[in-house]
Amino acid sequence: MAMARHGGEGWIDLSTGINRRPYALPCLPHSAWASLPTKTEQERLIVTAQRAWHVAPATKAVALAGAQAAIQLVPLLRKSGQARVLTPTYNEHAASLKARGWKVTESADLAALEGADLAVLVNPNNPDGRTWLPNSLLGLAAKVGFLVVDESFADATPALSLLPHALPENVLVLRSFGKFYGLAGLRLGFAFGAEPTIARLAEMAGPWPVSGSGLHIGAVALDDAHWAETMRAQLAEDATRCDALAAHAGWTLQGGTSLFRLYHTPDAKAAQDHLASHRIWSRIFPWSFNWIRLGLPGAEAEWLRLEAAMKDQPSPRAG
């Protein structure tokens, strides 16, 4: 509808937290397209991911078609019961559980997850960027039947990750490749946990859950520690730049990560419509009149368009 109203070409999609400074695609061998993925290629990717994210030695891993694939399978890992999801957050966690017969309670309080048969949280959280330190989450794990921690946005803040710590058997950690590396179309993600849980996920995912191209690109990118460190610094600068533009427009920072920012506006729908008039798409939420989330532009031309749109913001009105 926005494209139909404002024109359908040249849009900048800032509605997601996907890095718009993507990893440069490496040259792929012919076998990545012409042959089925091999066990050796799958194992190479897993070993590279474990090294890149400093995964504790005893923790096992499986590569999947994005973190979303893991989210769809999580409800099948345990007999359905009482699930609690920390909100507001990515709505597919609760939706997947409900679709498989789980009784889902959503709460904004971490302590309210205690006692659940299955508890889910995103760290850093989407969309508000709330974070929890590993010791806090390990303590929570002792008070729930099964704990799922979605670290899809954790690449920019490695100190928050549970992966370097010895994971209890009832903890599953999900990671996304596409967000930080800016290659969401590759559909690559990971699940980390105890051997029985990972073996069950691998069985459900089937023999070729990741394409040959995904295995190769993922291994090359995850092995590039210099790129990752440089990108973390770049995204931190970009987040500061975006906050300055938002402040100029009269928006107040509510939270976020260095992959997306969350702002309080007088009228989020009006702000979204205004950005759309500049062919910039953003994310607003049905449960908030005021919150708007922006991913970060990539190329300088994108930044200049966002800057022009922010400077052209209409005068705020009370909401």
matplotlib code that plots the C-alpha trace (Angstrom):
import matplotlib.pyplot as plt

x = [0.0, 2.8, 4.5, 1.2, 0.6, 4.1, 5.7, 7.1, 10.8, 14.0, 12.7, 15.0, 13.7, 14.5, 11.7, 14.0, 17.2, 19.2, 22.6, 22.5, 26.3, 26.4, 29.3, 30.8, 29.9, 32.9, 33.4, 31.6, 32.9, 30.7, 29.9, 28.0, 25.3, 25.8, 26.2, 24.2, 25.8, 28.2, 28.7, 32.2, 30.9, 28.3, 30.9, 33.2, 30.5, 29.7, 33.3, 33.8, 30.6, 31.8, 35.2, 33.7, 31.2, 33.6, 31.3, 32.0, 33.6, 30.8, 28.0, 26.7, 25.3, 23.1, 22.9, 19.4, 17.6, 17.6, 16.8, 13.1, 13.5, 14.6, 11.7, 9.3, 10.8, 11.2, 7.6, 8.2, 11.2, 9.0, 5.5, 3.2, 2.4, 2.8, 5.0, 6.0, 7.5, 9.2, 7.5, 7.2, 9.3, 9.4, 5.9, 6.8, 8.0, 4.6, 2.8, 4.8, 4.2, 0.4, 0.2, 1.6, -0.8, 1.2, -0.6, 1.4, 1.6, 3.4, 5.0, 7.4, 9.0, 11.9, 10.9, 7.5, 9.1, 10.0, 8.1, 7.3, 7.6, 9.2, 10.4, 11.6, 13.4, 15.4, 18.7, 19.2, 15.5, 13.6, 12.3, 13.3, 16.9, 16.7, 19.6, 20.4, 23.8, 24.7, 24.7, 21.1, 19.9, 21.8, 20.0, 16.7, 17.5, 17.4, 13.8, 12.2, 11.7, 13.4, 14.9, 15.2, 17.4, 17.2, 20.5, 19.7, 21.0, 23.9, 26.7, 27.2, 27.4, 29.4, 29.7, 25.9, 26.1, 25.6, 27.6, 31.0, 29.5, 28.8, 25.1, 22.8, 21.0, 17.7, 19.0, 18.9, 20.5, 19.5, 21.7, 20.9, 23.6, 21.7, 21.1, 24.6, 26.1, 23.4, 22.6, 19.1, 18.2, 20.8, 18.5, 21.1, 20.9, 22.1, 20.9, 23.3, 22.7, 23.0, 23.7, 20.2, 18.4, 20.6, 20.4, 16.6, 16.6, 19.0, 16.7, 13.6, 15.5, 16.5, 19.7, 20.2, 18.8, 21.2, 22.1, 25.6, 25.9, 24.8, 27.4, 30.2, 29.3, 28.6, 31.9, 33.9, 32.1, 32.2, 35.9, 36.5, 37.1, 38.5, 35.3, 33.2, 35.2, 35.3, 31.5, 30.8, 32.6, 30.9, 27.4, 28.0, 28.9, 25.8, 23.6, 24.9, 24.3, 20.8, 20.0, 21.2, 18.9, 16.0, 16.6, 16.6, 13.1, 11.9, 12.0, 13.2, 15.4, 13.6, 16.2, 17.5, 20.7, 23.4, 21.3, 18.1, 16.8, 13.5, 12.1, 9.2, 7.3, 4.2, 2.4, 4.2, 1.7, 2.2, 6.0, 5.9, 3.7, 6.1, 9.1, 7.2, 6.7, 10.5, 10.3, 11.8, 9.9, 9.9, 8.3, 5.5, 3.5, -0.2, 0.1, 1.9, 0.7, 4.2, 6.9, 8.7, 11.7, 14.3, 17.1, 20.2, 21.0, 24.0, 25.3, 25.8, 23.0, 20.6, 21.8, 21.3, 17.8, 17.0, 18.6, 16.4, 13.3, 14.1, 14.7, 11.4, 9.4, 6.1, 5.8, 5.0, 1.5, 0.3, -0.6]
y = [0.0, 2.4, 1.7, 2.2, 5.5, 7.0, 5.3, 1.8, 2.2, 3.1, 2.4, 2.1, -0.6, 0.3, -1.8, -4.6, -5.0, -6.4, -4.8, -2.7, -2.9, -6.6, -8.9, -9.0, -12.3, -14.6, -16.5, -19.8, -23.2, -24.8, -27.6, -25.2, -25.1, -28.4, -30.9, -31.7, -30.3, -32.7, -33.6, -32.2, -28.8, -28.8, -29.7, -26.9, -24.4, -25.6, -25.5, -22.0, -20.8, -22.3, -20.6, -17.2, -17.1, -18.6, -21.5, -23.6, -26.9, -29.2, -27.3, -28.8, -27.0, -27.4, -25.1, -24.4, -22.3, -19.2, -18.7, -18.8, -22.5, -23.2, -21.1, -23.3, -26.5, -25.5, -26.3, -29.9, -30.4, -30.8, -32.0, -29.0, -27.2, -23.8, -21.4, -17.9, -15.4, -12.1, -9.3, -7.1, -9.1, -10.9, -12.3, -15.6, -17.1, -17.0, -17.7, -20.9, -22.2, -21.5, -23.2, -26.4, -26.4, -24.6, -22.3, -19.1, -16.2, -13.1, -10.8, -7.9, -9.0, -11.5, -12.9, -13.8, -16.4, -18.5, -21.7, -22.1, -25.4, -23.5, -19.9, -17.7, -14.4, -12.4, -11.0, -8.2, -7.9, -6.8, -4.1, -2.3, -3.5, -4.7, -6.9, -9.5, -10.7, -14.4, -15.0, -13.7, -16.0, -19.0, -18.3, -18.2, -21.6, -23.2, -22.0, -23.2, -26.5, -25.4, -22.0, -20.7, -17.6, -16.0, -14.1, -13.1, -9.5, -10.4, -10.2, -6.5, -7.1, -10.4, -10.0, -10.7, -14.1, -17.3, -19.3, -19.0, -20.3, -24.0, -24.4, -26.4, -29.2, -27.3, -24.3, -23.7, -20.6, -19.4, -17.3, -15.6, -15.2, -12.9, -9.9, -8.9, -10.1, -8.4, -11.5, -12.4, -14.0, -16.7, -18.1, -19.3, -19.7, -21.9, -23.6, -24.4, -26.6, -30.1, -33.1, -34.7, -31.4, -30.6, -34.2, -33.9, -30.6, -32.0, -35.0, -32.8, -30.5, -33.3, -34.1, -30.8, -27.9, -25.4, -24.9, -25.4, -21.7, -21.0, -23.4, -21.9, -18.2, -18.7, -20.4, -17.7, -14.8, -16.3, -16.9, -13.2, -11.8, -8.6, -7.8, -8.5, -6.2, -3.4, -3.8, -3.6, -0.2, 1.0, 0.1, 1.8, 5.0, 4.6, 4.1, 7.4, 9.2, 7.9, 9.0, 12.5, 12.7, 11.4, 13.9, 16.7, 15.5, 15.6, 11.9, 10.3, 7.2, 4.4, 1.7, -0.6, -2.2, -1.1, -2.9, -1.0, 1.9, 2.4, 5.9, 7.5, 9.9, 12.0, 9.9, 6.9, 6.3, 9.9, 9.5, 6.3, 8.0, 10.9, 8.7, 6.8, 10.0, 9.9, 6.2, 5.1, 2.2, 1.8, -0.3, 0.6, -1.6, -2.1, -2.0, 1.4, 4.8, 6.2, 3.7, 3.6, 1.4, 2.2, 0.0, 1.8, 3.1, 1.7, 3.7, 7.4, 8.2, 6.4, 8.4, 11.6, 10.7, 9.8, 13.1, 15.1, 13.2, 13.9, 17.6, 17.8, 16.3, 18.1, 19.9, 17.4, 17.2, 15.7, 12.0]
z = [0.0, 0.8, -2.5, -4.3, -2.6, -2.8, -5.8, -6.2, -6.9, -5.0, -1.5, 1.5, 3.7, 7.3, 8.8, 9.7, 11.8, 8.8, 8.3, 5.1, 4.9, 3.9, 3.8, 0.3, -1.4, -2.0, -5.2, -5.0, -6.3, -8.9, -6.5, -4.3, -7.0, -8.8, -5.9, -2.8, 0.4, 2.0, 5.7, 5.5, 4.4, 7.1, 9.7, 8.4, 8.9, 12.4, 13.5, 12.0, 13.8, 17.1, 16.8, 15.7, 18.6, 21.2, 21.9, 25.0, 24.1, 25.2, 23.4, 20.2, 17.2, 14.1, 11.1, 9.9, 7.3, 9.5, 13.1, 12.0, 11.2, 14.7, 16.1, 14.1, 15.6, 19.2, 20.2, 19.1, 21.5, 24.5, 25.3, 25.1, 28.3, 29.9, 27.9, 28.9, 26.4, 27.4, 25.6, 23.6, 21.2, 17.9, 17.6, 15.9, 19.1, 20.7, 17.4, 16.8, 20.3, 20.1, 16.8, 18.4, 21.3, 24.0, 26.4, 26.1, 28.6, 27.6, 30.2, 30.2, 33.5, 33.5, 36.9, 35.5, 33.3, 36.3, 36.7, 33.0, 31.2, 28.4, 28.6, 25.7, 25.5, 22.9, 24.0, 23.0, 22.7, 19.6, 19.4, 22.7, 22.9, 26.5, 27.5, 30.2, 31.3, 31.0, 34.8, 35.0, 32.3, 33.7, 37.0, 35.2, 33.5, 36.9, 37.5, 34.2, 32.5, 29.2, 28.3, 24.7, 24.3, 20.9, 20.2, 16.7, 17.4, 19.6, 17.1, 17.8, 21.6, 22.1, 25.9, 26.2, 24.6, 26.5, 24.0, 25.7, 28.9, 29.8, 29.0, 31.2, 29.3, 29.4, 27.5, 23.7, 22.1, 18.7, 16.4, 13.1, 10.4, 8.1, 10.3, 11.3, 8.0, 6.0, 4.0, 5.2, 1.8, 2.4, 5.1, 7.6, 11.3, 14.2, 17.3, 20.1, 23.1, 24.7, 22.4, 22.8, 21.9, 18.9, 17.6, 17.8, 15.9, 13.3, 12.8, 12.3, 10.0, 7.6, 5.8, 3.9, 6.0, 4.5, 0.8, -0.6, -1.2, 2.4, 3.8, 1.8, 2.3, 6.0, 6.6, 4.8, 6.5, 10.0, 9.6, 8.9, 12.4, 11.1, 9.2, 12.2, 14.5, 11.9, 11.4, 15.1, 15.3, 12.1, 13.3, 16.7, 14.8, 12.6, 15.6, 17.1, 13.8, 13.5, 17.1, 16.3, 13.3, 15.3, 18.1, 15.5, 14.5, 18.1, 18.6, 21.9, 22.0, 23.7, 23.1, 20.4, 19.3, 16.8, 14.1, 14.9, 16.9, 18.7, 19.1, 20.9, 18.6, 19.1, 16.4, 15.1, 12.1, 11.0, 11.3, 9.3, 6.6, 6.4, 5.9, 3.3, 1.4, 1.0, 0.0, 3.4, 5.1, 8.9, 11.5, 13.8, 16.2, 16.7, 20.4, 20.6, 19.3, 19.8, 19.0, 15.7, 14.9, 12.3, 10.9, 10.0, 6.4, 4.6, 1.7, 2.2, -0.3, 2.0, 5.0, 3.0, 2.1, 5.8, 6.9, 4.4, 5.6, 9.3, 8.6, 6.7, 9.6, 10.3, 13.7, 16.5, 17.7, 21.0, 20.9]

ax = plt.figure().add_subplot(projection="3d")
ax.plot(x, y, z, "-o")
ax.set_aspect("equal")
plt.show()
